[in-house]
Amino acid sequence: MSDAHVIVVGGGIAGIACADELAQAGLKVTLIEKEQEIGGWAADYCCKATDQCNRCFVCVSDKEREGVRATSGITLVTGAQVSGIEKNDSDYAVKISRAAGAEEFHGDAVILATGFTPFDARKKGEYGYGRYADVLTGLDLERMLRERGNAFKPSNGMPPKSVAFIQCVGSRDDSIGHLYCSKACCAYALRMARVIRHQNPESEIFFFYMDIQPAGRLFDETLKACEEDPNFHFIRAIPSKIYQYTGKPGLMMRVLNTETGDLEEQFFDMVVLSIGMEPREENAVVWESAGLRPSDEGFLDPGSAEEGIFLAGAVSGPKDIERSIMDARQTVLRTLQYLEDKS
């Protein structure tokens, strides 16, 4: 088995973790990524430490990425779009296309770790994303904190005094056909809200939600810290609309007062939409060529993978960084067992 070759498709955190674990086991690994750089969406995420580490696993993702680049047993193939996967008599052929032309790689096993697509908040037009500068997505805020180190209003560069986080944007929503929970949104929103509060003690956070879904280590401690913060307000309601009055700064939000049953208007400096995860549309070409099927939610059904093809990370359903790494390690164990039995 030591001379076995595994092809990992997808250079996000799950694919990186798989490649690293396989290389440590002494196997030859080819890691194929469609972008020019590996890292996936996690490469845009910010560290969410305040006065202590909040176990968001972004630093782990960064270290994994650097480790894979430095490992001699891993061949990186970037800027490559997979066009098909075929099973031969003795191995799998993974076909790719990139600027240099079409190529083909042969491996004894294939791991698909092609991840997810962030929900496009423009599909929820009532929230004004793309129209109002100070309506951001969670991914926008992640990038802002990673690149600039602090939260600010895009409209004027000033720190926000009142910030609303709206949960379940693109998840648990029958109107767009997404009935599933994206699982990571509550955790990342609470952690980023704490970063804003840590940076600006005068700021106020308003957290609009259906219910709170735990995810990751220290989640309970993070939630408790938010609940004990007098400037952190939990509102169990999902706003219906965001708009601006002509000539007036700030964002107005229409939301149902669940105690009185009345629709009310509330003012905020900035609104953050906690967007969920969608299946990657381009995965369909790979799935069909390999005889795989999507689940009812649109992600890849693990039960449809034939012998020698394995799944890792969010390709089979929403996962945060920690769960993606754990899933990748379990996938590697199954892959090693398959190769051992095959030999």
C-alpha positions as CSV (number, residue, x, y, z in Angstrom):
1,M,0.0,0.0,0.0
2,S,2.9,2.4,0.5
3,D,3.2,3.0,-3.2
4,A,-0.5,3.7,-3.6
5,H,-1.6,7.0,-5.2
6,V,-4.7,8.9,-4.0
7,I,-6.2,11.8,-5.9
8,V,-7.9,14.5,-3.8
9,V,-10.2,16.8,-5.7
10,G,-10.7,20.1,-3.9
11,G,-8.2,22.2,-2.1
12,G,-10.3,23.6,0.7
13,I,-9.8,22.7,4.4
14,A,-11.2,19.2,4.0
15,G,-9.1,18.4,0.9
16,I,-6.0,19.9,2.5
17,A,-6.6,17.8,5.7
18,C,-7.0,14.6,3.6
19,A,-3.8,15.3,1.6
20,D,-1.8,16.0,4.8
21,E,-3.0,12.8,6.6
22,L,-2.4,10.6,3.5
23,A,1.1,12.0,3.0
24,Q,1.9,11.4,6.6
25,A,0.8,7.8,6.1
26,G,3.4,7.5,3.3
27,L,1.1,7.6,0.3
28,K,1.6,9.6,-2.9
29,V,-1.0,12.3,-3.1
30,T,-2.2,14.6,-6.0
31,L,-4.3,17.5,-4.8
32,I,-6.4,19.2,-7.5
33,E,-7.8,22.6,-7.0
34,K,-9.8,24.8,-9.5
35,E,-8.5,28.1,-8.1
36,Q,-4.9,29.3,-8.3
37,E,-4.4,29.0,-4.6
38,I,-5.5,26.3,-2.1
39,G,-7.4,27.1,1.1
40,G,-11.0,27.4,-0.1
41,W,-13.4,29.6,1.7
42,A,-11.6,29.2,5.0
43,A,-8.7,31.2,3.6
44,D,-11.0,34.3,3.8
45,Y,-12.1,33.7,7.4
46,C,-10.8,35.8,10.2
47,C,-9.4,34.8,13.6
48,K,-12.2,35.4,16.1
49,A,-10.1,35.6,19.3
50,T,-11.1,38.4,21.8
51,D,-9.4,38.3,25.1
52,Q,-8.9,34.5,24.6
53,C,-9.0,32.0,21.7
54,N,-12.5,31.2,20.7
55,R,-11.6,27.9,18.9
56,C,-12.8,29.0,15.5
57,F,-10.1,26.8,13.9
58,V,-9.1,29.5,11.4
59,C,-5.5,29.3,12.5
60,V,-5.5,25.5,12.2
61,S,-6.7,26.0,8.6
62,D,-3.9,28.4,7.9
63,K,-1.3,26.0,9.3
64,E,-2.7,23.1,7.4
65,R,-2.5,25.1,4.2
66,E,1.1,26.0,4.7
67,G,2.0,22.4,5.7
68,V,0.6,21.0,2.5
69,R,2.6,23.4,0.4
70,A,5.8,22.3,2.2
71,T,5.1,18.5,2.0
72,S,7.2,16.8,-0.7
73,G,4.8,13.9,-1.0
74,I,2.0,16.0,-2.2
75,T,1.7,17.2,-5.8
76,L,-0.4,20.4,-6.1
77,V,-2.3,20.9,-9.3
78,T,-4.0,24.3,-9.2
79,G,-6.1,26.3,-11.7
80,A,-7.6,22.9,-12.8
81,Q,-11.2,22.1,-13.5
82,V,-12.2,18.5,-13.2
83,S,-14.2,17.4,-16.2
84,G,-14.7,13.8,-15.4
85,I,-13.9,10.7,-13.3
86,E,-13.8,7.2,-14.8
87,K,-13.1,3.8,-13.3
88,N,-10.6,1.6,-15.2
89,D,-9.8,-2.0,-14.5
90,S,-7.2,-1.2,-11.9
91,D,-7.6,2.5,-11.0
92,Y,-9.4,5.7,-11.5
93,A,-8.8,8.3,-14.2
94,V,-9.4,11.9,-13.2
95,K,-9.6,14.2,-16.2
96,I,-8.9,17.9,-15.8
97,S,-8.7,21.0,-18.0
98,R,-6.6,24.1,-17.4
99,A,-4.7,26.8,-19.3
100,A,-2.0,24.4,-20.4
101,G,-4.7,22.0,-21.9
102,A,-6.3,18.8,-20.9
103,E,-4.6,16.3,-18.6
104,E,-5.4,13.0,-16.9
105,F,-4.3,11.6,-13.6
106,H,-4.5,8.0,-12.4
107,G,-5.0,7.0,-8.8
108,D,-5.9,4.0,-6.7
109,A,-8.6,5.9,-4.9
110,V,-10.3,9.3,-5.3
111,I,-11.5,11.6,-2.5
112,L,-14.0,14.3,-3.5
113,A,-13.7,17.4,-1.2
114,T,-15.2,20.0,-3.5
115,G,-17.0,21.8,-0.7
116,F,-19.9,24.3,-1.0
117,T,-21.0,27.6,-2.4
118,P,-22.0,30.5,0.0
119,F,-25.6,31.5,-0.4
120,D,-26.1,34.5,-2.6
121,A,-27.8,37.1,-0.4
122,R,-29.1,38.9,-3.4
123,K,-31.7,36.1,-3.7
124,K,-33.3,37.6,-0.5
125,G,-34.0,41.0,-2.1
126,E,-36.0,42.2,1.0
127,Y,-32.7,42.6,2.9
128,G,-31.2,45.0,0.4
129,Y,-27.8,43.3,-0.1
130,G,-26.0,44.8,-3.0
131,R,-28.2,48.0,-2.8
132,Y,-27.2,49.3,0.7
133,A,-23.5,49.6,1.4
134,D,-23.9,48.8,5.1
135,V,-25.7,45.5,4.6
136,L,-23.0,42.9,4.6
137,T,-22.9,39.1,4.5
138,G,-21.0,37.1,7.2
139,L,-18.4,36.3,4.5
140,D,-18.0,40.1,3.8
141,L,-17.4,40.7,7.5
142,E,-15.0,37.7,7.7
143,R,-12.9,39.3,4.9
144,M,-13.1,42.7,6.4
145,L,-11.8,41.6,9.8
146,R,-9.1,39.4,8.2
147,E,-7.8,42.1,5.9
148,R,-8.4,45.3,7.9
149,G,-8.5,43.9,11.5
150,N,-11.6,45.9,12.5
151,A,-15.2,46.3,11.6
152,F,-16.3,49.5,9.9
153,K,-19.3,50.8,7.9
154,P,-18.4,50.6,4.2
155,S,-20.5,53.7,3.6
156,N,-18.2,56.0,5.6
157,G,-15.4,53.9,7.2
158,M,-16.6,54.6,10.7
159,P,-17.0,51.9,13.4
160,P,-20.7,50.8,13.8
161,K,-22.4,51.6,17.0
162,S,-25.4,49.3,16.5
163,V,-25.1,46.0,14.5
164,A,-27.9,43.6,13.6
165,F,-27.0,40.0,12.8
166,I,-29.8,38.1,10.9
167,Q,-29.6,34.4,11.1
168,C,-30.7,31.7,8.6
169,V,-30.3,33.7,5.5
170,G,-30.4,31.0,2.8
171,S,-31.0,28.2,5.3
172,R,-34.2,26.8,6.8
173,D,-36.2,28.8,4.2
174,D,-39.0,27.0,2.3
175,S,-39.4,30.0,-0.1
176,I,-36.0,29.2,-1.7
177,G,-36.2,25.4,-1.2
178,H,-33.5,25.2,1.5
179,L,-35.1,23.4,4.4
180,Y,-31.7,22.3,5.9
181,C,-29.7,24.1,8.6
182,S,-26.2,25.2,7.5
183,K,-24.9,24.4,11.0
184,A,-22.0,26.8,11.1
185,C,-23.9,30.2,10.9
186,C,-24.8,30.7,14.6
187,A,-21.3,29.9,15.8
188,Y,-19.5,32.2,13.3
189,A,-22.0,35.0,13.9
190,L,-21.7,35.0,17.7
191,R,-17.9,34.9,17.5
192,M,-17.7,37.8,15.1
193,A,-20.2,39.7,17.1
194,R,-18.0,39.3,20.1
195,V,-15.0,40.6,18.1
196,I,-17.0,43.7,17.3
197,R,-17.9,44.2,21.0
198,H,-14.3,43.6,22.0
199,Q,-13.0,46.2,19.6
200,N,-15.7,48.7,20.4
201,P,-17.1,48.4,24.0
202,E,-19.7,51.1,23.2
203,S,-21.3,49.1,20.4
204,E,-24.5,47.2,20.7
205,I,-25.4,43.9,19.0
206,F,-28.9,42.7,18.1
207,F,-29.0,39.0,17.2
208,F,-32.2,38.0,15.3
209,Y,-32.7,34.2,15.2
210,M,-35.1,31.3,14.9
211,D,-33.2,29.2,17.4
212,I,-29.6,28.8,18.3
213,Q,-27.7,25.8,16.8
214,P,-24.5,24.9,18.7
215,A,-21.3,24.1,16.7
216,G,-17.7,23.5,17.7
217,R,-15.7,23.7,20.8
218,L,-16.3,26.5,23.4
219,F,-19.7,27.2,21.8
220,D,-21.5,27.1,25.1
221,E,-18.9,29.5,26.6
222,T,-19.3,31.8,23.7
223,L,-23.1,31.8,23.9
224,K,-23.0,32.3,27.7
225,A,-20.6,35.3,27.3
226,C,-23.0,36.9,24.8
227,E,-26.0,36.3,27.0
228,E,-24.3,37.9,30.0
229,D,-23.3,41.0,28.0
230,P,-25.8,43.8,28.6
231,N,-25.0,45.3,25.1
232,F,-25.9,42.0,23.4
233,H,-29.6,41.5,22.7
234,F,-31.2,38.3,21.5
235,I,-34.5,38.7,19.5
236,R,-36.3,35.5,18.5
237,A,-37.7,36.8,15.3
238,I,-36.6,37.1,11.6
239,P,-36.9,40.6,10.1
240,S,-39.0,41.0,7.1
241,K,-37.4,44.0,5.3
242,I,-34.5,46.4,5.4
243,Y,-34.6,49.8,3.7
244,Q,-33.3,53.3,3.9
245,Y,-35.2,56.7,4.0
246,T,-34.1,59.1,1.3
247,G,-31.5,61.5,2.6
248,K,-31.2,59.8,6.0
249,P,-28.2,57.7,7.2
250,G,-28.5,54.3,8.6
251,L,-30.7,51.2,7.9
252,M,-34.3,50.7,9.0
253,M,-35.5,47.2,9.7
254,R,-39.0,46.0,9.8
255,V,-39.5,43.2,12.4
256,L,-42.3,41.6,14.2
257,N,-42.5,42.2,17.9
258,T,-43.3,38.6,19.1
259,E,-44.7,39.8,22.4
260,T,-47.2,42.4,21.0
261,G,-47.7,41.0,17.5
262,D,-47.0,44.4,16.0
263,L,-44.6,45.2,13.2
264,E,-42.0,47.7,14.4
265,E,-39.1,49.7,12.8
266,Q,-35.7,49.6,14.3
267,F,-32.6,51.6,13.3
268,F,-29.1,50.1,12.8
269,D,-25.7,51.3,11.6
270,M,-24.9,48.0,10.0
271,V,-26.6,44.7,9.2
272,V,-24.8,41.4,8.8
273,L,-26.6,38.6,7.0
274,S,-25.5,35.1,8.3
275,I,-25.6,33.3,4.9
276,G,-25.6,29.6,4.8
277,M,-24.2,27.0,2.4
278,E,-25.4,25.7,-0.9
279,P,-24.2,22.7,-3.0
280,R,-21.7,23.7,-5.7
281,E,-23.5,23.6,-9.1
282,E,-20.3,22.6,-11.0
283,N,-20.1,19.5,-8.9
284,A,-22.9,18.0,-11.0
285,V,-20.5,17.3,-13.9
286,V,-18.1,15.3,-11.6
287,W,-21.0,13.5,-9.9
288,E,-22.6,12.4,-13.1
289,S,-19.3,11.1,-14.6
290,A,-18.6,9.1,-11.5
291,G,-22.1,7.7,-11.2
292,L,-22.8,9.6,-8.0
293,R,-26.1,11.1,-6.9
294,P,-27.2,14.2,-4.9
295,S,-29.2,13.9,-1.7
296,D,-32.6,15.5,-1.2
297,E,-30.8,18.6,0.0
298,G,-28.7,18.8,-3.2
299,F,-25.4,17.9,-1.6
300,L,-23.7,14.6,-2.5
301,D,-25.2,11.5,-1.1
302,P,-22.4,9.4,0.6
303,G,-24.4,6.3,0.0
304,S,-24.1,6.7,-3.8
305,A,-20.3,6.6,-3.9
306,E,-18.9,3.4,-5.3
307,E,-15.9,1.5,-4.0
308,G,-12.8,3.6,-4.3
309,I,-14.5,7.0,-4.3
310,F,-14.7,8.8,-0.9
311,L,-16.3,12.1,0.2
312,A,-14.8,14.6,2.7
313,G,-16.1,17.8,4.2
314,A,-19.1,19.9,3.1
315,V,-19.5,18.2,-0.3
316,S,-21.9,15.9,1.5
317,G,-23.6,18.5,3.7
318,P,-22.9,21.7,5.6
319,K,-19.9,21.6,8.1
320,D,-17.8,24.2,9.8
321,I,-13.9,24.0,9.8
322,E,-13.7,21.8,12.8
323,R,-16.2,19.3,11.5
324,S,-14.7,19.4,8.1
325,I,-11.3,18.4,9.5
326,M,-12.8,15.6,11.6
327,D,-14.7,14.3,8.6
328,A,-11.5,14.5,6.5
329,R,-9.6,12.3,9.0
330,Q,-12.4,9.8,9.1
331,T,-12.4,9.7,5.3
332,V,-8.7,9.1,5.2
333,L,-9.1,6.1,7.6
334,R,-11.8,4.6,5.3
335,T,-9.5,5.2,2.3
336,L,-6.5,3.5,3.9
337,Q,-8.7,0.6,4.9
338,Y,-9.9,0.3,1.3
339,L,-6.3,0.4,-0.1
340,E,-5.2,-2.2,2.5
341,D,-8.0,-4.5,1.5
342,K,-7.3,-3.9,-2.2
343,S,-3.6,-4.8,-1.8
